[in-house]
Amino acid sequence: MRWRPRWAIVQFIGGTPADALSYTTEMYEITVGESEAYRIPILNFRGTPRRGRPTSLRTGIVPIINTGIAHRAAGIGQIGAGLVRAPIKCFQDAAAALAGAHGHEAVADRSPDTR
């Protein structure tokens, strides 16, 4: 099998480095930690965002999820990839269930504009 360079997901699906920076900096707004192991040179070696916090309902920012699909036969490799956003409804439903379990009303949310 021939060696192939590994591309960043954003480039693989037709995005730009500016898109990748935008997605990453947005995720800092809904996380509480940064990776010690994975650092981003263009961001002055800031760690990648990690450890989410329950702010999506207040900010309207939902996590960006990168996905990859491997072929079912070993050795063929990746056959697809993409970036998606978690739907705000899953956060709304979780907040309502948690509030209901504790006898409170759900927190008001701000639905994302075009995010």
N, C-alpha and C positions, 0 to 999 in steps of 0.2 A: 504494500500500500504506500502510495506517495505521500510525503509530508506536506501538509498544507498549513499556512499560517492561521492562527486563531484570531478572528476579527471580533471587535466589540459588537454586541448585539445591535446597537443603534446603526452601525454601518452595514451590518448584515441585512437589515430590513429596509435600508434606503434612507436612514436618517443622517444627521450631520453631527460633528463634534459639539456644535452649539446646542443641539437638541439634548445630547447626553449631559452637558453641563446644566442645562435648564432643569432636566428631570432630577438630577442629583441634588442641586441646591434646593429644589422644592421639597425633597424628601427630608432635608435637615429640619424643616419646619414641623414635621410630625414624628420626629424621632428624638430620643434622649441620649443616645450614645454614638460614639464613632469607633470604627474598627481600629484596633492596634495593628493588625496584620495587613489590611488592604488600604493603601494610601493613594491619593490622587495627586500626581505631580502638578497639574495645572491649577489645582486649588491649594498650592503651597504645602503639599503633602498632608492635607487634611484627611482624616480617616473617613472611609465610606460610612454613610448613615446606617445606623442599626438600632434595634430595640424601639419598636413603635410605642407610641403613647396614645391614649384615647382622645385625640383632638380633631378627628375628621369632621365631627358634627359641628364643632365651633368654627373651624377654618374653611370647611368645604374642600379640603385637600384630601384625596384618597390615595392609598399606596399605588405605585406603579409596579407591575409585576412583569418580569421578563420570563418568557417561556421558551422551551426548546423541545423538539420532538425527535427522538432517535428512531431510526428504522428498526423494525422488529427483528431483522436478521443481523447477527453480529458482524461487525467489520464494515458495514455500509456507512454508518455514521449518521449525522444529523440530516433530517429531511425537511425540517421546518422550524420557524422561530417567530416570535412576535413580542410586542409590548402591549399590555392591556392595563386598564385601571380597574381596581376593585370597585364594584357598584356601591354607591352611597347607601343604598337600601340595606345592605347587610349590616352596616354600622347603625343605622336607624333601628332596625329590628333588634340588634343586640342591646342597644341602650334601653329600648322599651322593655325587653325581657328582664334585664338587670334591674331596672327601676321598679318594675312590677313585682319582682321577687323580694324587693326590700320595702315595698309599700310606698313608693314615690312615683311622681309623674316623670315621663321621659324628658330629657333635656331638649330644648328647642334646637333645631338644626338650621344650617345655612347650606342649601343645596349648591353644588358646584355650578358655576356659570357654564363655561365651555370646556372645563377640565375633564 
